[in-house]
Each structure stands twice: as structure tokens, then as C-alpha cells.
């Protein structure tokens, strides 16, 4: 019995250490020149055109744009690779949970940064990988739709604030420009 407990303890310790090695971190934001913003509904098989967006997606996008612009983080909403996207095609993806209006549920929001990366074992292989991410869960009681949307927006605002803080902490030149412009 002691051996089994010891083996399980060892297994748990090594598996959590291994997963920590691959955890997206703020260091992966170093040197970014900006991001392309994408807002998506969770559990959607395809990306909705903006004309099909529910009101909540539009509000989340407007909130994120305002926060990123206030922090002087260069931003693109283009679906095409532009100046920002040339170096690694960084995409800040906001995942908005599906709206379960008929019940009280826990809603999981997520903000992640996808970048084009190359495998070190074969530089000809490129793929998009999550290089930074934060998520949060919020319990949304059975309310009218507007308060539920407000809860989701507040949760995502906090995740965007964390992205901005991490971005500026590893890109101090960007942070200094932001401070200088605000003091004018």
C-alpha cells in the first residue's frame, strides 16, 4: 500500500511538472508588435460573420478594442495577414460562452493568443499554437439576458486586463510610450 501511494505521488508530481513546462506564459508575448483580434462563440463549428453576431459578441469586441487601444497595443481586425500579422500572425482570440438562457450555469470565458510557430525538430513544419491564455468561470444565475451578458463581459474584461498587463510587462518600450502619451 505504501509503495502504491509513493508511486502515485511520484506520478502526480512528475506529470504536473511536465505540464508546467508547456504552460503558455507572458514571456511568449515578448517582442510582439501587436495582435489581430478575433471574437468567437464557444462550441461553434464555424466562425460567424459579423452580421450574424449576437449583441453580446459585438459588445465584447467593442470593450476589447477600447482596452487595447487605451493601452496603445497595435491592433488589427483584418482577416488577412497585415503588418502586425507578418511576424508569427499573433491572434488574440476571445471565446465567449454560448448563452444558456433556460438555466443557471457556470460559463467559461477564455482569452488566448495564437501564434504561428515552427517545430524545432523540423523547421519546415509550421502550426498555430496557444502561446498565452487565461480563462475564467463565472456562475450565471437564471436572470434576464442583460445581467447575464454583463457578467460575461466583466469576466472577459478582467482577462483582457491580464493580457494587457502581461504584454506591457515584457514589452517595456511599448509601456513607456503608453505612459508618455497619456501624460501629454
C-alpha positions as CSV (number, residue, x, y, z in Angstrom):
1,X,0.0,0.0,0.0
2,X,2.8,2.4,0.9
3,X,4.5,1.6,-2.5
4,X,1.3,2.4,-4.3
5,X,0.9,5.7,-2.5
6,X,4.5,6.6,-3.2
7,X,4.2,5.7,-6.9
8,X,1.0,7.7,-7.2
9,X,2.6,10.7,-5.5
10,X,5.6,10.5,-7.8
11,X,3.4,10.1,-10.9
12,X,1.4,13.2,-9.9
13,X,4.4,15.3,-9.1
14,X,6.2,14.5,-12.4
15,X,3.0,14.9,-14.6
16,X,2.3,18.3,-13.1
17,X,5.9,19.4,-13.6
18,X,5.8,18.2,-17.2
19,X,2.6,20.1,-18.0
20,X,4.1,23.3,-16.3
21,X,6.9,23.2,-18.8
22,X,4.5,23.7,-21.7
23,X,2.2,26.2,-20.0
24,X,1.7,29.4,-22.1
25,X,3.3,32.3,-20.3
26,X,3.7,36.1,-20.6
27,X,7.3,35.6,-21.8
28,X,5.8,34.4,-25.1
29,X,4.5,37.9,-25.6
30,X,8.0,39.5,-25.7
31,X,8.7,41.3,-28.9
32,X,5.1,41.3,-30.2
33,X,4.3,44.3,-32.4
34,X,0.6,44.0,-31.9
35,X,-2.2,41.5,-32.3
36,X,-5.1,40.6,-34.6
37,X,-8.4,40.5,-32.6
38,X,-10.8,37.6,-33.1
39,X,-14.0,37.2,-31.1
40,X,-15.8,33.8,-31.3
41,X,-18.7,32.0,-29.7
42,X,-17.8,28.8,-27.9
43,X,-18.9,25.5,-29.4
44,X,-19.5,27.0,-32.8
45,X,-18.4,24.7,-35.7
46,X,-17.5,27.7,-37.8
47,X,-16.7,31.3,-37.3
48,X,-19.8,33.5,-37.6
49,X,-19.8,36.5,-40.0
50,X,-20.1,39.8,-38.1
51,X,-23.6,40.3,-39.5
52,X,-24.7,37.1,-37.7
53,X,-23.2,38.0,-34.3
54,X,-25.4,38.3,-31.3
55,X,-25.3,41.6,-29.4
56,X,-23.0,40.1,-26.7
57,X,-20.2,39.4,-29.2
58,X,-20.4,43.0,-30.5
59,X,-20.2,44.4,-27.0
60,X,-17.3,42.1,-26.1
61,X,-15.4,43.2,-29.2
62,X,-16.0,46.9,-28.6
63,X,-14.8,46.5,-25.0
64,X,-11.7,44.7,-26.0
65,X,-10.8,47.2,-28.8
66,X,-11.2,50.1,-26.3
67,X,-9.0,48.5,-23.7
68,X,-6.3,47.5,-26.2
69,X,-6.3,51.0,-27.8
70,X,-6.1,52.6,-24.4
71,X,-3.0,50.5,-23.7
72,X,-1.5,51.5,-27.1
73,X,-1.2,47.9,-28.2
74,X,-1.3,47.9,-32.0
75,X,-4.5,46.1,-33.2
76,X,-5.8,44.7,-36.4
77,X,-9.2,43.3,-37.1
78,X,-8.4,42.3,-40.6
79,X,-9.0,38.6,-41.6
80,X,-5.9,38.9,-43.8
81,X,-2.3,38.9,-42.7
82,X,-1.1,42.5,-42.5
83,X,1.9,44.3,-41.0
84,X,1.0,43.1,-37.5
85,X,0.5,39.6,-38.7
86,X,3.7,39.1,-40.6
87,X,5.8,38.0,-37.6
88,X,4.0,35.0,-36.3
89,X,0.5,36.0,-37.1
90,X,-0.4,36.8,-33.5
91,X,-4.2,36.4,-32.9
92,X,-5.8,37.4,-29.7
93,X,-8.9,35.2,-29.6
94,X,-11.7,35.8,-27.2
95,X,-14.0,32.9,-26.6
96,X,-17.5,33.9,-25.5
97,X,-19.6,31.1,-24.0
98,X,-22.9,30.0,-25.5
99,X,-25.8,31.6,-23.9
100,X,-27.8,29.1,-21.8
101,X,-30.8,31.3,-21.1
102,X,-33.0,28.5,-19.8
103,X,-30.9,27.5,-16.8
104,X,-28.4,28.6,-14.3
105,X,-25.0,27.6,-15.5
106,X,-21.3,28.1,-15.0
107,X,-20.0,29.9,-18.0
108,X,-16.3,29.6,-19.0
109,X,-14.7,32.5,-20.8
110,X,-11.3,32.4,-22.4
111,X,-8.8,34.7,-24.0
112,X,-5.8,33.2,-25.7
113,X,-3.0,34.2,-28.1
114,X,-2.3,32.0,-31.1
115,X,1.0,32.4,-32.9
116,X,2.5,30.7,-35.9
117,X,5.3,28.6,-34.6
118,X,7.9,26.2,-36.1
119,X,8.8,22.8,-34.6
120,X,12.5,22.7,-33.5
121,X,12.9,19.2,-34.8
122,X,11.8,20.2,-38.3
123,X,11.7,23.9,-39.2
124,X,9.6,23.2,-42.3
125,X,6.6,22.3,-40.1
126,X,4.6,25.4,-39.0
127,X,1.4,25.4,-37.0
128,X,-0.6,27.8,-34.8
129,X,-0.1,27.2,-31.1
130,X,-1.5,28.8,-28.0
131,X,1.3,30.8,-26.5
132,X,-0.6,32.7,-23.8
133,X,-4.0,32.0,-22.3
134,X,-6.2,32.9,-19.4
135,X,-9.7,31.6,-18.6
136,X,-12.3,32.1,-16.0
137,X,-15.6,30.7,-15.0
138,X,-18.5,32.6,-13.7
139,X,-21.8,31.3,-12.3
140,X,-24.7,32.9,-14.2
141,X,-27.9,32.5,-12.3
142,X,-31.2,32.4,-14.1
143,X,-31.6,36.1,-14.8
144,X,-33.0,38.2,-17.6
145,X,-30.5,38.2,-20.5
146,X,-28.9,41.6,-19.9
147,X,-27.5,40.9,-16.5
148,X,-26.0,37.6,-17.7
149,X,-24.3,39.4,-20.6
150,X,-22.9,41.9,-18.2
151,X,-21.4,39.1,-16.0
152,X,-19.8,37.6,-19.1
153,X,-18.4,41.0,-20.3
154,X,-17.0,41.7,-16.8
155,X,-15.3,38.3,-16.8
156,X,-13.7,38.9,-20.2
157,X,-12.7,42.5,-19.3
158,X,-10.6,41.0,-16.5
159,X,-9.0,38.5,-18.8
160,X,-8.2,41.3,-21.3
161,X,-6.7,43.4,-18.4
162,X,-4.4,40.4,-17.6
163,X,-3.3,40.2,-21.2
164,X,-2.5,43.9,-21.3
165,X,-0.6,43.7,-18.0
166,X,1.4,40.7,-19.3
167,X,2.0,42.3,-22.7
168,X,3.3,45.6,-21.3
169,X,5.4,43.8,-18.6
170,X,7.6,42.1,-21.3
171,X,7.4,45.0,-23.8
172,X,8.7,47.9,-21.7
173,X,9.3,50.2,-24.7
174,X,5.6,49.8,-25.5
175,X,4.7,50.5,-21.9
176,X,6.9,53.7,-21.8
177,X,5.3,55.0,-25.0
178,X,1.9,54.4,-23.5
179,X,2.8,56.3,-20.3
180,X,4.4,59.2,-22.2
181,X,1.3,59.6,-24.5
182,X,-1.1,59.6,-21.6
183,X,0.8,62.3,-19.7
184,X,0.6,64.8,-22.7
